[in-house]
Amino acid sequence: MKLTGNTILVTGGGSGIGRGLAEAFHKLGNKVIVAGRRKANLADVVRANPGIDSVELDVSNPESIASVSKKLITKYPKFNVLLNNAGIMLLDDVSKPIDDNLLTSQFETNLFGTVRMTSAFIEHLKTQKSGTVLNVSSVLGFVPMAFAALYSATKAGIHAYSMSLRYMLKGTSVEVQEIAPPWVQTDLLNSNEEPRAMPLKPFIEQTIEALRTSDREVLVEIAKPYRANPGVYEAAFFHQLNDSFAQR
């Protein structure tokens, strides 16, 4: 994607990867709007980055998406980049009965939210000279974390959806790129100080560099083995990864 001169909406932009990417895009000269549910987080981003705008949005709520999308299209007619980043991660044990709230909350936010947001803006994006949908999945969409099976399933779903969306948009002005992060030091699972996770700053820097290319899948270096794993013999890496979590 082109990295300057865009008007970009970042869901889940109040913290973590969303905030990091929003601030990086802002520094590159784009008009950035951060969206999320937590007012205080959004206000902090705006205060720290004069020129960034914010909007309250709950991507798990279809009515919120419908209302906010109409307002944003009117207010920002040059809006041309949608970054679907909002997501939640909850640990689970699928060998036991699953609480339905644990199931539906993650699918409503991570997967359905991505689909609904794209659906709300896709016709507008097609009118732009150059449009982009950036979907944030995860390496866990390729090598699931058994202790977060539902989260991993939503991210695998985002990958499949992104591939299909890209195919169906052939011949339009809209491109689709998928960002598949590794474990990153963010609020997700209280990982801000987690030594096994990738620090946020280099992740953002490497992701921006990767976005300069025409790659359909945006991967930092340590994410590439996960992406390369799916195949006939994928179980070995899967068991190795999950055994390491179980032991700790």
N, C-alpha and C positions, 0 to 999 in steps of 0.2 A: 504494500500500500504506500501511497505517498504520505509522508510524515509531517507535512506542513500545510497550512491553509485550509484545514478541515474544521468542521463543527462536530464535536464528538460528545456523545452521551455515554457515560460510564455507570453502569448499575453496580451496586455494592461499592460505590466510590468513596465511602467515608472512612475506610480503613484498609489495611493489608495491601494485597496485590492491586485492587481497584484504585486505591488512593495513590499508590506508587506509580501506576501507569498514567493516571489522570495528571499528576504533577509533572511527569516526564513529557507528556503530550503538550501540556501548558507551556513548558519551557521551550518547546520546539516551535511555538508560535501558533498553536491551534486554539480555537475557542472550545472550552471544555465545560460540560455540565455534569456534575456528579449527582447521582441519584441514590437514595437509600431510605431506610426506615428510621434511622437514629438521627434525630435533629441535631444533637450535640456534636456528633461526629462530622456531619455535613457542615455545620457552622465553623468547626475548627479548620476544616480544609479550606473553606472560603476565606477565613481570617488569615490563614498562613499563605494564601496564594491569591493576591488581589487580581481580579479578572476572571477567576473561575466562578461559575454560577452553580446553584444547587436547587434540587427539587425533591420533595418527599415522594417516595414511591415504594410500594410493596409489590414486588414481582410475583408473589404467591397469590395475589388478589386480582382477578380479571377486571373488576370494576376500577381498581386503581390504575391499572395499565391503560384501560380504555380512556379514562379521564385525562391522565397525564399526557398520553401520546397526542391527543388532540391539541392540548395546550402548547406542547413543545413544538409541534409542526407549525402552528401559527406564529409562535414567538421566534422560532429559529428556522426560517424558510430554507436556509442553506445547510441545514443539518444533513450530514452525509455519512457519518460513521457511527455505528451502534456497537458498543462493546458490552456484550452480555457476560458480566463477571459475577453478579450476585450469586451467593451460594452458602449453604450451611452444611456442616459435617457433624454427624452424631454417630457414636460407636454403637454397635449392635451385636447380637448373637443370633444368627438365623437358624441355629440348631434348636432354638426354643421358640415358643409362640412370640410373635412380634407385636408390640403395641402399635395400633393403627396410626396414632399420631406421629410416631417415629417414622413410619413408612410414608405417610402422605405429606408431612412437612417438607421432607427432603425432595420428593418428586415434584411437589407443587413449586418449590423455590428453584431448584437446580435445573430440572428438565422442562417442566411445563412453563416455568417462567421464561426460559430462553426461547421456547417456541412461541409463546404468546407475545413476547416483546418483539420478536422478529416479524411476526404476523401483523402486529399493529403498525409497524413502520415500513414494511417492505415496499408497498406501492409508492410511498414518498421517496424512498431511497432510489427507486428505479428512475425517478424524474431528474436525479442529479447527474451531472456530467461524469462524476466518479464517486461511487459509493462503496462502502465496505461494511460487512458484518464480521465482527471478531467474536468468536465464541470461546470461552474459557472452559476447557475440559480438565483433564488431569492425567498424569501417567497411570493413575489407578484405574482409568478406563481401559487400559491395556493389560496391566498386571494388578488384579484386584487385591485390596486389603481385606482379608476375610473377616476382620473385626470391625469393618465398616463396609459391609457387603452392599447395603442399600445405596450409600454414597457412591461407591465404585460403580454400581449399576447405572446411576444417573449420569455419571461421567462417560461411561461407555455409550449411553444413549445420545449424549451430546455429540460424540464423535460420529455416530451413524447418521444423526440428523444433519450435521454439518456437511458430510459427504453428499447426502441427497440434496440438500439446499444448494450446494455449489453446482451440482449437475443441472438442477432445474433452472438455475440462473444463467446458464450458458447463453451467450448472445445478448445479455443485458449489460448495463454499466456497473453492476454490483458484483464485487468479488467477495469470497468467503474465505477467511483464514481462521484456523483453530490454534489456540494457544494451549499447550498441554504442560502445565507446570509440574515440577517435582515437589517434594515436601519443602515448603518455604517457611521461613520464620515469620509467622503472622499470628493473629488472634485465633485462628482456626485450631481447635484442640489445644489452646493455650501454648502455642509453639514459638512464642516470641524469643525465648531463650534456649530453645531446643538445639543442642550441638549437632544433632544428626541432620537437621534441616538446613537448606541453603539460605544464607543471609538474604534479606529482601533486596538490598541495594544492588548487589551484582546480578541478582535475578532480573530486576527491572532493566538494568543497563544491557544485559545480554539479550533480553527479549526485544528491546527497542532495535538493537542492531539486527536481529533476525527478521524483524518486521520490514526492514529496508529491502529485503529480498522479495522475490515473487513466490517464495515457498508457501504452499498451502497449509502446511503444519509448522507451527512456530515452536521450536524446541531449543532449550539451552542444552549445553553439552552433556550434563549429567542425566538429562531426561532421555537421551537417545537410546541407551540400552533397554529401557522399559518399552519404548515404542517399537524397537526391533524384535522384541521377544515373542509376540503372538505367532503361533504356528503349531505344527504337529507336536513339537516337544516343549511347549510353553509351560507345562506343569512343573518342571524342575525349578525354574526361576521363581515361579509363584510360591512353591513350597519353601524355598530358601528364604524369600522375603518374609513370609508370614511366620516361619519358625523363628526368625530373628526378633520379630515383634513379640512373639509368645514368650521367648526366653527372658525378655526385659520387662 
